[in-house]
Amino acid sequence: MKYSILRKTAVVLSVAVLSAINMYSQERADIIKAYNDGVKQIQTNIDSAILSFNNVIQMSEKAGESANDLKDKAVQVLPGLYLKSASSKFSAKKPATEIVSAAKQAVATAEKYNNAQVKESAKNVLVQAYNRMGTEFFG
């Protein structure tokens, strides 16, 4: 009788452990896929890359310590992508309000992730965007 209960308990524990391992592996695989998608999109679609890296950060926070390496990599890349997005909008002569919005996002992201260099560069883009906005208004 005791052996039967012990055996059932061992089976239940084994299933629980295997399920947890499988869930961890799948979760990490999803984070890696999102990270790799972001890397691929950097060259072709910056805004999609930004979404992918934000997704990596969110999923990594849910996964915990096991995904901190991927989260750290995404945090290093993300502020620069926001800056690149704002700069490309400026170069493409998008409306000044769109550039201002993108530059503000770049500044906020750089502050959030403590990237002083990107913050300063984003502030420069913001100044240029406001300058363009004034020129458009009076021009």
C-alpha positions in Angstrom: 0.0 0.0 0.0 2.7 2.5 1.0 4.7 1.4 -2.0 1.8 2.2 -4.3 1.3 5.7 -2.9 5.1 6.4 -3.1 5.1 5.2 -6.7 2.2 7.5 -7.6 3.8 10.4 -5.9 7.1 9.8 -7.8 5.2 9.7 -11.1 3.4 12.9 -10.4 6.6 14.7 -9.4 8.4 13.4 -12.5 5.6 14.7 -14.7 5.7 18.0 -13.0 9.4 18.4 -13.3 9.4 17.4 -17.0 6.6 19.8 -17.7 8.5 22.7 -16.0 11.6 21.9 -18.0 9.7 21.7 -21.2 7.9 25.0 -20.4 11.3 26.7 -19.6 12.8 25.4 -22.9 9.8 26.6 -24.9 9.8 30.0 -23.2 13.5 30.6 -23.8 13.1 29.4 -27.4 10.3 32.0 -28.0 12.6 34.7 -26.5 15.5 33.7 -28.7 13.2 33.7 -31.8 11.9 37.3 -30.9 15.5 38.4 -30.5 16.7 36.9 -33.8 13.7 38.5 -35.5 14.7 41.8 -34.2 18.2 41.4 -35.4 17.0 40.5 -38.9 14.7 43.5 -39.0 17.3 46.1 -38.0 18.5 46.5 -41.6 15.0 46.6 -43.2 12.4 47.9 -40.7 13.6 49.7 -37.6 10.2 50.1 -36.1 9.5 46.4 -36.4 12.9 45.7 -34.8 12.0 48.0 -31.9 8.8 46.0 -31.4 10.7 42.8 -31.4 13.3 43.9 -28.9 10.6 45.4 -26.6 8.9 42.0 -26.9 12.2 40.3 -25.9 12.4 42.5 -22.8 8.8 41.8 -21.7 9.1 38.1 -22.2 12.4 38.0 -20.4 11.0 39.7 -17.4 8.2 37.1 -17.2 10.8 34.3 -17.7 13.0 35.5 -14.9 16.7 35.0 -14.4 17.0 32.4 -17.1 16.5 35.0 -19.8 18.5 37.9 -18.3 21.2 37.5 -20.9 18.8 38.1 -23.8 17.1 40.9 -21.9 20.5 42.6 -21.3 21.3 42.4 -25.1 18.0 43.9 -26.0 18.4 46.7 -23.5 21.8 47.6 -25.0 20.3 47.7 -28.6 17.0 49.3 -28.0 17.9 53.0 -27.2 20.1 53.1 -30.4 17.2 51.8 -32.5 14.9 54.5 -31.2 17.5 57.1 -32.1 18.0 55.5 -35.5 14.3 55.6 -36.1 14.1 59.3 -35.2 17.1 60.2 -37.3 15.8 58.3 -40.3 12.5 60.1 -40.0 14.4 63.4 -40.0 16.4 62.4 -43.0 13.3 61.2 -44.9 11.8 64.7 -44.2 8.8 63.2 -42.4 6.5 65.8 -40.8 8.1 67.6 -37.9 5.5 66.3 -35.4 6.4 62.7 -36.3 10.1 63.4 -35.8 9.5 65.2 -32.5 7.5 62.2 -31.2 10.2 59.7 -32.3 13.0 61.8 -30.8 11.0 62.1 -27.5 10.7 58.3 -27.4 14.4 58.0 -28.1 15.2 60.3 -25.2 12.8 58.5 -22.8 14.2 55.1 -23.8 17.8 56.2 -23.3 16.9 57.6 -19.9 15.0 54.4 -18.9 18.0 52.2 -19.9 20.7 54.7 -18.7 22.3 55.4 -22.1 23.7 58.9 -21.8 25.3 58.9 -25.3 22.0 58.0 -27.1 20.1 60.5 -24.8 22.4 63.4 -25.9 22.1 62.4 -29.6 18.4 62.1 -29.3 18.1 65.5 -27.8 20.1 66.9 -30.7 17.6 65.3 -33.1 14.8 66.7 -31.0 16.2 70.3 -31.3 16.5 69.9 -35.1 12.9 68.6 -35.2 11.6 71.6 -33.3 13.7 73.9 -35.6 12.1 72.2 -38.6 8.7 72.6 -37.0 9.3 76.3 -36.5 10.5 76.7 -40.1 7.5 74.8 -41.4 5.2 77.0 -39.4 6.7 80.3 -40.5 7.7 79.2 -44.0 
